[in-house]
Every structure is written in structure tokens, then in C-alpha cells.
Amino acid sequence: MPCKNFHSGEGCTRKNCKKIHDQGSSLLTMLGFLKGATKAMDICVFTITCDEIADAVLEAFDRGVKVRIITDDGQAKGKGSDIQKFIDVFCIIDKKILLNGSFNWSRQAVVGNNENLVIHKDGPIVDRFDKHFDQLWKKYER
């Protein structure tokens, strides 16, 4: 798990800290993009059980970013989920950046699994995912 202190403005001062101090981890890369959102964040994931990711999404919402989330309703109500049967794992930020890959938004993905995060900026693939999200949003809208 990444060290929260190391990645804050203050830095880590603990001598025996066993947390990750790597700016290039998938989690920290993802958090950087989530924290950089200014207009919109469309998220399509099975579940969110990683507190750091949930906090970044909530912080974006609090900054006025329009946040839409599609998730598995059964998982949303399950123990350990940080949100209220989904396979898609992607996020579109400001209609310009696509975060995609096997990297689930779960604690297990961060600490135990070997998962990947692919980042696309602008271009037709971002547009396709944006359209796909809008189709799913309409399909599951209540």
C-alpha cells in the first residue's frame, strides 16, 4: 500500500515505514488523474473498496466535478463497499482521459493482485468509451 505521508506535501519521516514510496504505482497514477479532474468523471466499475480511490472521487465531487458512477448494485450494498454485476473497469475524466485496464478499484488490487492501468489521452478510443458509458448510463438509469 502506498504511504500516505510520502505522497502528501510533508513527506514520510518514519524510519521503518513499510509502505510504498514509489510515484509510479498504478494507484498513485490513478489518484493523480482523479485529483486532476476539473469538469466530469464518469466511472464504470464493479465495486469500489479502496478508501483512497473513494476519497479521491468524493474530493472531486466536493470540488464541483460532475461525477457519475455505474457499478454492480449488489456489490454497492455489500459489506466493505464504499459506494451504494459489473465487469467493465474504466473511468473517463473531463471527456479527455481514459483510465482502463484490469486494475480494479479495490483494496485487493492495490495490495495483492498483479493488475495493469492503461491511460489514453484524447483520440477515438476515449470517444468510444465515452459513448459506451453514455449508453450504459441510459440503460441503467432509474
N, C-alpha and C positions, 0 to 999 in steps of 0.2 A: 504494500500500500504506500502511495506517495506520502511524504512528510508534509503536513500542512504548514508547519513553521518554515521549512526550507523554501516553500513556494509562495510564502507571504512576503511582504516588503521587508520584514525583520530578519528573515533567515533562521536557520536552525542552529541553536547553540548547545544542544545536548551532545555530550561526548560519545555516548554509546547508543545513539539513535539507530534503530534497525530499519527505519522506513526508507523508501526510495528517494534518492536525491538526484533524479535524472529528469531534465527538462523534456526529453524526447519520448517519454512514455505515452502510450495511447490515451490514457486517462487525462494526463496533463495537456496533451494536444487538443483533445476534445473539449476540455474545460476552457481552454484559451479561446476556442471558436465560440462556445456558448456564451462566454462572458463578453465577447466582442459583438454579439448581436445588437442591432440598433432598431430594427423595424419589425421583423417577423421571425418566428421559429416554428416550423411545422415538424412535429416529431411523430414517428411511426415505429413503435417498439412493442415487444411482447409484454414487458414489465419494466419498472424502474425500482431497483432495490439498492442502488448505490447512493448513499446520502450526499456525497459530494456532487454528483450529477444532478440529483433532485434539487439541491440547494442552488446550483448554478441556473437551473431553469426558473426556479422561484425568484431569484435575484433579477433575472432578465424580465420576468413579468412585472416585478416591482419597479423596474426602470421604465416601464411603459411599452416593452416589446410585446407584440401580439403573439401569444403562444397558443398553438392548437396541438393537442395530443390525441393520437389514436393508439389504443392499447387493448389488450385482452381484458374484457370486463371481469371475467372470473378471477384473473390474476390481480386486477386492481383492488378487489375486495379481499384478497388473500393475505395471510399473515406474512409480514415482512415487506410488503409492497409500500412504496412511498407515494402512490397515486391511487385514486378512487376508480380468443385463441389466434395469437398473432405470431407470424414468422418474420415479416418484414422488419428490418432494422436499419432505419435511416433517419436523417434529420436534414432539413433544408433551412439554411439561415439567410435571411434577407433576400431570398429568391436568387442568391448568387453562389452559395457554398453548399455542397452536399457532403455530409458525413455518412459513410456507408461501410459495410463490411460485416464480419462476424462478431465484432465487438459489441456484446450485449451490455445493456445499461444496468448491470447487476454487480453486486459485490464479488461474486464468484469470477466474473470476467476480469475483474481488476486484480484479484489476489491469487487465482488458481488456474485459470484457463489460458491457453495459448491462442489468442484471438487477434484479428487484424482490424485496422481502421484505415479506410481509404478516403482521401479528401479530393474532391473535384471542385474546381472554381470556374464558374460561368460555363457556357457551352451547352450543346444539345443534351448531354446526359443529365445535367441539372434540370433543364426544362422538362425532360421526360419524367423524372422523379417528381417534379412539381405538379405536373398534370396527373400522375398516378396518385399522389397524395390527395389532390382535389377530388378525384373520382372516389377514393375510399372515404373521404370526409362526407361526401354526399350520400354514399351508400350507408354509412353507419350513423348519420345524423339522427338525433332523436327529437 
